[in-house]
Amino acid sequence: MEQREITGPANVTWTCVQAYAGLEANAEKAAEIVRTGDKVPVVCTPSGGAQSVRLELVHNWMEKLSDDELLDQIATAQQSS
C-alpha cells in the first residue's frame, strides 16, 4: 500500500493513504469504483492524539499536491468536522 507522510504544525506527522488501496490485486479496480469524477477518497491519520480526516483529492494527489497543499486540505477538513 502506497502512503505519503508529511509533517505539519506542532510536529504532527500525517500518514495519508488512498482509501481501499490495501485491496492488493484489486486496488486499481477499487480505486476506480470509489472515484467520484476526478476525485478519490484519501484518509490521513496523525501521529499523536488528533483525529483522522477523510479527504476527496485529485486522483494523482501523490504526485500533484505539494506538502503545503495537502496540509491545507487536512486543516480544512479538521475545521469542517
C-alpha positions as protocol buffer text, in pm:
chain_id: "A"
residue {
  index: 1
  type: MET
  ca { x: 0 y: 0 z: 0 }
}
residue {
  index: 2
  type: GLU
  ca { x: 147 y: 329 z: -109 }
}
residue {
  index: 3
  type: GLN
  ca { x: 136 y: 604 z: 151 }
}
residue {
  index: 4
  type: ARG
  ca { x: 264 y: 956 z: 195 }
}
residue {
  index: 5
  type: GLU
  ca { x: 392 y: 1113 z: 515 }
}
residue {
  index: 6
  type: ILE
  ca { x: 406 y: 1484 z: 580 }
}
residue {
  index: 7
  type: THR
  ca { x: 484 y: 1684 z: 892 }
}
residue {
  index: 8
  type: GLY
  ca { x: 267 y: 1979 z: 980 }
}
residue {
  index: 9
  type: PRO
  ca { x: 238 y: 2233 z: 1259 }
}
residue {
  index: 10
  type: ALA
  ca { x: 331 y: 2122 z: 1611 }
}
residue {
  index: 11
  type: ASN
  ca { x: 544 y: 1846 z: 1454 }
}
residue {
  index: 12
  type: VAL
  ca { x: 239 y: 1628 z: 1384 }
}
residue {
  index: 13
  type: THR
  ca { x: 325 y: 1370 z: 1120 }
}
residue {
  index: 14
  type: TRP
  ca { x: 33 y: 1273 z: 896 }
}
residue {
  index: 15
  type: THR
  ca { x: 24 y: 943 z: 708 }
}
residue {
  index: 16
  type: CYS
  ca { x: -210 y: 962 z: 408 }
}
residue {
  index: 17
  type: VAL
  ca { x: -332 y: 667 z: 202 }
}
residue {
  index: 18
  type: GLN
  ca { x: -595 y: 633 z: -66 }
}
residue {
  index: 19
  type: ALA
  ca { x: -896 y: 460 z: 83 }
}
residue {
  index: 20
  type: TYR
  ca { x: -930 y: 97 z: -31 }
}
residue {
  index: 21
  type: ALA
  ca { x: -574 y: 96 z: -165 }
}
residue {
  index: 22
  type: GLY
  ca { x: -497 y: -205 z: 56 }
}
residue {
  index: 23
  type: LEU
  ca { x: -702 y: -445 z: -153 }
}
residue {
  index: 24
  type: GLU
  ca { x: -381 y: -568 z: -318 }
}
residue {
  index: 25
  type: ALA
  ca { x: -459 y: -719 z: -659 }
}
residue {
  index: 26
  type: ASN
  ca { x: -790 y: -534 z: -682 }
}
residue {
  index: 27
  type: ALA
  ca { x: -658 y: -194 z: -571 }
}
residue {
  index: 28
  type: GLU
  ca { x: -696 y: -32 z: -913 }
}
residue {
  index: 29
  type: LYS
  ca { x: -1046 y: -168 z: -958 }
}
residue {
  index: 30
  type: ALA
  ca { x: -1140 y: -48 z: -607 }
}
residue {
  index: 31
  type: ALA
  ca { x: -993 y: 295 z: -680 }
}
residue {
  index: 32
  type: GLU
  ca { x: -1196 y: 313 z: -999 }
}
residue {
  index: 33
  type: ILE
  ca { x: -1515 y: 219 z: -815 }
}
residue {
  index: 34
  type: VAL
  ca { x: -1473 y: 481 z: -541 }
}
residue {
  index: 35
  type: ARG
  ca { x: -1360 y: 758 z: -773 }
}
residue {
  index: 36
  type: THR
  ca { x: -1613 y: 1039 z: -797 }
}
residue {
  index: 37
  type: GLY
  ca { x: -1529 y: 1243 z: -1105 }
}
residue {
  index: 38
  type: ASP
  ca { x: -1159 y: 1317 z: -1081 }
}
residue {
  index: 39
  type: LYS
  ca { x: -1155 y: 1273 z: -703 }
}
residue {
  index: 40
  type: VAL
  ca { x: -1058 y: 978 z: -486 }
}
residue {
  index: 41
  type: PRO
  ca { x: -1106 y: 927 z: -111 }
}
residue {
  index: 42
  type: VAL
  ca { x: -792 y: 963 z: 97 }
}
residue {
  index: 43
  type: VAL
  ca { x: -758 y: 903 z: 471 }
}
residue {
  index: 44
  type: CYS
  ca { x: -492 y: 1091 z: 667 }
}
residue {
  index: 45
  type: THR
  ca { x: -401 y: 968 z: 1015 }
}
residue {
  index: 46
  type: PRO
  ca { x: -193 y: 1182 z: 1251 }
}
residue {
  index: 47
  type: SER
  ca { x: 72 y: 1085 z: 1498 }
}
residue {
  index: 48
  type: GLY
  ca { x: -41 y: 1170 z: 1849 }
}
residue {
  index: 49
  type: GLY
  ca { x: -395 y: 1230 z: 1965 }
}
residue {
  index: 50
  type: ALA
  ca { x: -563 y: 1415 z: 1678 }
}
residue {
  index: 51
  type: GLN
  ca { x: -844 y: 1253 z: 1481 }
}
residue {
  index: 52
  type: SER
  ca { x: -802 y: 1106 z: 1131 }
}
residue {
  index: 53
  type: VAL
  ca { x: -953 y: 1300 z: 844 }
}
residue {
  index: 54
  type: ARG
  ca { x: -1109 y: 1185 z: 519 }
}
residue {
  index: 55
  type: LEU
  ca { x: -1038 y: 1391 z: 208 }
}
residue {
  index: 56
  type: GLU
  ca { x: -1156 y: 1392 z: -153 }
}
residue {
  index: 57
  type: LEU
  ca { x: -847 y: 1462 z: -364 }
}
residue {
  index: 58
  type: VAL
  ca { x: -750 y: 1457 z: -730 }
}
residue {
  index: 59
  type: HIS
  ca { x: -669 y: 1103 z: -845 }
}
residue {
  index: 60
  type: ASN
  ca { x: -297 y: 1182 z: -886 }
}
residue {
  index: 61
  type: TRP
  ca { x: -267 y: 1352 z: -546 }
}
residue {
  index: 62
  type: MET
  ca { x: 55 y: 1169 z: -456 }
}
residue {
  index: 63
  type: GLU
  ca { x: 243 y: 1343 z: -735 }
}
residue {
  index: 64
  type: LYS
  ca { x: 37 y: 1656 z: -790 }
}
residue {
  index: 65
  type: LEU
  ca { x: -23 y: 1802 z: -442 }
}
residue {
  index: 66
  type: SER
  ca { x: 264 y: 1969 z: -260 }
}
residue {
  index: 67
  type: ASP
  ca { x: 308 y: 1906 z: 112 }
}
residue {
  index: 68
  type: ASP
  ca { x: 165 y: 2253 z: 187 }
}
residue {
  index: 69
  type: GLU
  ca { x: -141 y: 2190 z: -31 }
}
residue {
  index: 70
  type: LEU
  ca { x: -204 y: 1856 z: 140 }
}
residue {
  index: 71
  type: LEU
  ca { x: -165 y: 2015 z: 485 }
}
residue {
  index: 72
  type: ASP
  ca { x: -414 y: 2287 z: 380 }
}
residue {
  index: 73
  type: GLN
  ca { x: -664 y: 2017 z: 276 }
}
residue {
  index: 74
  type: ILE
  ca { x: -619 y: 1844 z: 613 }
}
residue {
  index: 75
  type: ALA
  ca { x: -665 y: 2170 z: 805 }
}
residue {
  index: 76
  type: THR
  ca { x: -984 y: 2249 z: 609 }
}
residue {
  index: 77
  type: ALA
  ca { x: -1123 y: 1901 z: 680 }
}
residue {
  index: 78
  type: GLN
  ca { x: -1046 y: 1939 z: 1051 }
}
residue {
  index: 79
  type: GLN
  ca { x: -1229 y: 2272 z: 1066 }
}
residue {
  index: 80
  type: SER
  ca { x: -1538 y: 2135 z: 897 }
}
residue {
  index: 81
  type: SER
  ca { x: -1573 y: 1831 z: 1124 }
}
